[in-house]
């Protein structure tokens, strides 16, 4: 897969026909150089991916799948197995590695269909490619001598490469999300983006090869609990007394009525009418307190209950 990706990049970015037009090097020499660069990068990726995935498979208890780490495309399936099941809403896909592997095979085949005609044309640019120069730069095109079958192959390959590239990107996104969630849950987002844009999954997997897979859901629950405890700690630091009155009703005066319905008018059932509170100046107003203190009945009819009786004449009448 990585071989065709790098080769396609080189063929598009460094057109050997343009190089020959400027006399930099022969086209066939550049074609061999592109094949060598792509092949060297593939070997590098292959070694790193094989070591990484084989070690991960052993640590995850999947020794029966270790051989997949050494087989191109099968290594993608192994990554899906190591990543676990894919969740899409309420649905679960247990063998998503098969889907990702199939998408990778189709995309690599479409790139091969595109690269083969270009390599054949670049091998003899004098016959199969014409280079023209304009105000917008150089442009290359196939000549009429280029075989029609290869030309149609190139056009079909371009269309298929666009279609399968989209499918592979979607599959790769979910594959890398599942994989890196188990081995690098704190950084899986940017790692997924990086691996979709660049063939870097082998090198990141090699860096995490000695890690044991973790349960991402359990990891998120533990992280949420740690955040909750941290917030609780900060709250207690800001409010060291928390609930200084220490009563279940969370008001500073407790529950003065002491009834289960938490209302001031009764213990049970419908609330009764509130009673008038005792008059703190009853001994002067002639109420019940005044009767007790004066001993003469209602203070409003005279007696010692009226502090101004000697001026109103009522005091004298009571004494008589």
RAJOHU-V188735 format. One record per residue. N is the residue number from 1. RES is the residue in one small letter. SS is DSSP state (helix for helix, strand for strand, loop for the rest). PSI is psi in degrees with one decimal (NA if undefined). OMEGA is omega as a letter, one per 40 degrees, with the letter a starting at -180 (NA if undefined). Layout:
((N	RES	SS	PSI	OMEGA) (N	RES	SS	PSI	OMEGA))
This chain:
((1	x	loop	-52.3	a) (2	x	helix	-29.4	i) (3	x	helix	-47.9	a) (4	x	helix	-31.3	i) (5	x	helix	-50.2	a) (6	x	helix	-42.4	a) (7	x	helix	-41.9	i) (8	x	helix	-40.3	i) (9	x	helix	-46.7	a) (10	x	helix	-40.6	a) (11	x	helix	-31.7	a) (12	x	helix	-35.8	a) (13	x	helix	-36.5	a) (14	x	loop	87.1	a) (15	x	loop	116.7	a) (16	x	helix	-25.1	i) (17	x	helix	-40.3	i) (18	x	helix	-38.2	i) (19	x	helix	-40.9	i) (20	x	helix	-33.6	i) (21	x	helix	-37.6	i) (22	x	loop	-1.1	i) (23	x	loop	24.3	a) (24	x	loop	-49.0	a) (25	x	loop	164.9	i) (26	x	loop	148.0	a) (27	x	helix	-41.4	a) (28	x	helix	-30.6	i) (29	x	helix	-43.7	i) (30	x	helix	-35.7	i) (31	x	helix	-43.9	i) (32	x	helix	-36.0	i) (33	x	helix	-41.2	i) (34	x	helix	-42.2	i) (35	x	helix	-38.7	i) (36	x	helix	-41.9	i) (37	x	helix	-46.7	i) (38	x	helix	-41.8	i) (39	x	helix	-39.8	i) (40	x	helix	-41.2	i) (41	x	helix	-38.3	i) (42	x	helix	-43.3	i) (43	x	helix	-41.5	i) (44	x	helix	-47.3	i) (45	x	helix	-40.9	a) (46	x	helix	-45.5	a) (47	x	helix	-48.3	a) (48	x	helix	-42.9	a) (49	x	helix	-40.5	a) (50	x	helix	-45.0	i) (51	x	helix	-44.2	a) (52	x	helix	-51.9	a) (53	x	helix	-34.0	i) (54	x	helix	-39.9	i) (55	x	helix	-42.0	i) (56	x	helix	-39.6	i) (57	x	helix	-38.5	i) (58	x	helix	-42.9	a) (59	x	helix	-29.0	a) (60	x	loop	0.6	i) (61	x	loop	26.3	i) (62	x	loop	55.1	a) (63	x	helix	-24.2	i) (64	x	helix	-12.6	i) (65	x	helix	9.5	a) (66	x	helix	-34.4	a) (67	x	helix	-26.0	a) (68	x	helix	-24.8	a) (69	x	helix	-21.5	a) (70	x	helix	2.5	a) (71	x	loop	123.5	i) (72	x	loop	145.0	a) (73	x	loop	-41.2	i) (74	x	helix	-27.5	i) (75	x	helix	-31.5	i) (76	x	helix	-41.2	i) (77	x	helix	-40.7	i) (78	x	helix	-38.3	i) (79	x	helix	-38.8	i) (80	x	helix	-37.5	i) (81	x	helix	-38.9	i) (82	x	helix	-31.3	i) (83	x	helix	-17.0	i) (84	x	loop	-168.4	a) (85	x	loop	150.4	i) (86	x	strand	132.3	i) (87	x	strand	124.6	i) (88	x	strand	93.7	a) (89	x	loop	-120.8	i) (90	x	loop	-4.9	a) (91	x	strand	151.0	i) (92	x	strand	132.9	i) (93	x	strand	110.4	a) (94	x	loop	-35.7	a) (95	x	loop	55.0	a) (96	x	helix	-19.5	i) (97	x	helix	-33.1	i) (98	x	helix	-42.5	a) (99	x	helix	-45.4	i) (100	x	helix	-39.6	i) (101	x	helix	-42.5	i) (102	x	helix	-41.5	i) (103	x	helix	-38.4	i) (104	x	helix	-40.7	i) (105	x	helix	-44.0	a) (106	x	helix	-40.5	a) (107	x	helix	-42.3	i) (108	x	helix	-38.1	i) (109	x	helix	-39.4	i) (110	x	helix	-36.6	i) (111	x	helix	-37.7	i) (112	x	helix	-39.2	i) (113	x	helix	-30.8	i) (114	x	helix	-38.6	a) (115	x	helix	-35.1	a) (116	x	helix	-49.5	i) (117	x	helix	-35.0	i) (118	x	helix	-43.1	i) (119	x	helix	-38.9	i) (120	x	helix	-40.7	i) (121	x	helix	-37.8	a) (122	x	helix	-17.6	i) (123	x	loop	-21.4	i) (124	x	loop	75.3	a) (125	x	helix	-22.5	a) (126	x	helix	-26.3	a) (127	x	helix	-35.7	a) (128	x	helix	-11.1	a) (129	x	strand	135.6	i) (130	x	strand	137.7	a) (131	x	strand	126.8	i) (132	x	strand	150.4	a) (133	x	strand	135.0	i) (134	x	strand	-174.6	i) (135	x	loop	-21.4	a) (136	x	loop	1.7	i) (137	x	strand	-160.4	a) (138	x	strand	147.5	i) (139	x	strand	139.4	a) (140	x	strand	146.6	i) (141	x	strand	153.3	i) (142	x	strand	143.5	i) (143	x	loop	172.2	i) (144	x	loop	-18.8	i) (145	x	loop	-11.9	i) (146	x	loop	133.5	a) (147	x	loop	134.4	a) (148	x	helix	-35.6	a) (149	x	helix	-42.8	i) (150	x	helix	-34.1	i) (151	x	helix	-44.9	i) (152	x	helix	-36.2	i) (153	x	helix	-41.3	i) (154	x	helix	-43.7	a) (155	x	helix	-44.3	i) (156	x	helix	-39.5	i) (157	x	helix	-38.0	i) (158	x	helix	-43.7	i) (159	x	helix	-46.3	i) (160	x	helix	-36.8	i) (161	x	helix	-38.4	i) (162	x	helix	-44.1	a) (163	x	helix	-51.4	a) (164	x	helix	-21.9	i) (165	x	helix	-42.5	i) (166	x	helix	-44.6	i) (167	x	helix	-42.0	a) (168	x	helix	-38.0	i) (169	x	helix	-44.1	i) (170	x	helix	-45.9	i) (171	x	helix	-39.3	a) (172	x	helix	-35.4	i) (173	x	helix	-50.3	a) (174	x	helix	-36.0	i) (175	x	helix	-48.0	a) (176	x	helix	-33.0	i) (177	x	helix	-49.6	a) (178	x	helix	-40.8	a) (179	x	helix	-50.8	a) (180	x	helix	-20.2	i) (181	x	helix	-29.3	a) (182	x	helix	-21.8	a) (183	x	helix	-19.7	i) (184	x	loop	66.1	a) (185	x	loop	-27.5	a) (186	x	loop	-15.4	a) (187	x	loop	21.1	a) (188	x	helix	-23.3	a) (189	x	helix	-54.8	a) (190	x	helix	-28.1	i) (191	x	helix	-38.3	i) (192	x	helix	-45.4	i) (193	x	helix	-43.4	a) (194	x	helix	-43.3	a) (195	x	helix	-25.9	i) (196	x	helix	-37.4	a) (197	x	helix	-35.1	a) (198	x	loop	149.7	i) (199	x	loop	71.5	a) (200	x	loop	6.0	a) (201	x	helix	-34.8	a) (202	x	helix	-39.2	a) (203	x	helix	-37.6	i) (204	x	helix	-39.7	i) (205	x	helix	-37.1	i) (206	x	helix	-36.1	i) (207	x	helix	-28.0	a) (208	x	loop	16.7	a) (209	x	loop	-26.6	a) (210	x	loop	-0.9	i) (211	x	loop	147.2	i) (212	x	loop	142.1	i) (213	x	loop	145.1	a) (214	x	loop	162.0	i) (215	x	loop	114.6	a) (216	x	helix	-39.1	i) (217	x	helix	-43.2	i) (218	x	helix	-36.3	i) (219	x	helix	-43.3	a) (220	x	helix	-37.1	i) (221	x	helix	-42.1	i) (222	x	helix	-37.2	i) (223	x	helix	-40.4	i) (224	x	helix	-38.6	i) (225	x	helix	-38.7	i) (226	x	helix	-39.9	i) (227	x	helix	-41.0	i) (228	x	helix	-42.2	i) (229	x	helix	-36.8	i) (230	x	helix	-42.4	i) (231	x	helix	-40.3	i) (232	x	helix	-38.3	i) (233	x	helix	-45.7	i) (234	x	helix	-37.2	i) (235	x	helix	-40.8	i) (236	x	helix	-32.6	i) (237	x	helix	-39.0	i) (238	x	helix	-29.9	a) (239	x	loop	76.5	a) (240	x	loop	-23.9	a) (241	x	loop	-13.7	i) (242	x	loop	-87.8	i) (243	x	loop	86.7	a) (244	x	loop	-20.8	a) (245	x	loop	-13.4	i) (246	x	loop	53.2	i) (247	x	loop	148.7	a) (248	x	loop	-14.8	a) (249	x	loop	-4.1	i) (250	x	loop	39.4	i) (251	x	loop	150.6	a) (252	x	loop	-10.8	a) (253	x	loop	13.4	i) (254	x	loop	-147.4	i) (255	x	loop	84.7	a) (256	x	loop	-19.9	a) (257	x	loop	-17.6	i) (258	x	loop	53.8	i) (259	x	loop	151.0	a) (260	x	loop	-17.8	a) (261	x	loop	-2.4	i) (262	x	loop	40.7	i) (263	x	loop	150.9	a) (264	x	loop	3.6	a) (265	x	loop	8.5	i) (266	x	loop	170.7	a) (267	x	loop	-41.2	a) (268	x	loop	164.8	i) (269	x	loop	-155.0	a) (270	x	loop	145.9	i) (271	x	loop	141.4	i) (272	x	loop	171.8	a) (273	x	loop	144.0	i) (274	x	loop	141.8	i) (275	x	loop	148.3	i) (276	x	loop	131.0	a) (277	x	loop	158.0	i) (278	x	loop	142.7	a) (279	x	loop	115.7	a) (280	x	loop	-16.2	i) (281	x	loop	30.3	a) (282	x	helix	-33.3	a) (283	x	helix	-18.6	i) (284	x	helix	-20.3	a) (285	x	helix	-8.7	i) (286	x	loop	12.5	i) (287	x	loop	-152.1	a) (288	x	helix	-39.6	i) (289	x	helix	-37.7	i) (290	x	helix	-34.6	i) (291	x	helix	-41.0	a) (292	x	helix	-39.1	a) (293	x	helix	-37.1	a) (294	x	helix	-26.8	i) (295	x	loop	16.6	a) (296	x	loop	23.8	a) (297	x	loop	-141.0	a) (298	x	loop	124.2	a) (299	x	helix	-16.6	a) (300	x	helix	-17.8	i) (301	x	helix	5.9	i) (302	x	loop	-177.9	i) (303	x	loop	-175.8	a) (304	x	loop	-10.1	a) (305	x	loop	-18.7	a) (306	x	loop	110.7	a) (307	x	loop	-15.2	i) (308	x	loop	24.4	a) (309	x	helix	-34.8	a) (310	x	helix	-21.0	i) (311	x	helix	-26.8	a) (312	x	helix	-10.1	i) (313	x	loop	-11.6	a) (314	x	helix	-30.9	a) (315	x	helix	-40.6	i) (316	x	helix	-37.1	i) (317	x	helix	-36.5	a) (318	x	helix	-33.0	i) (319	x	helix	-32.8	i) (320	x	loop	NA	NA))
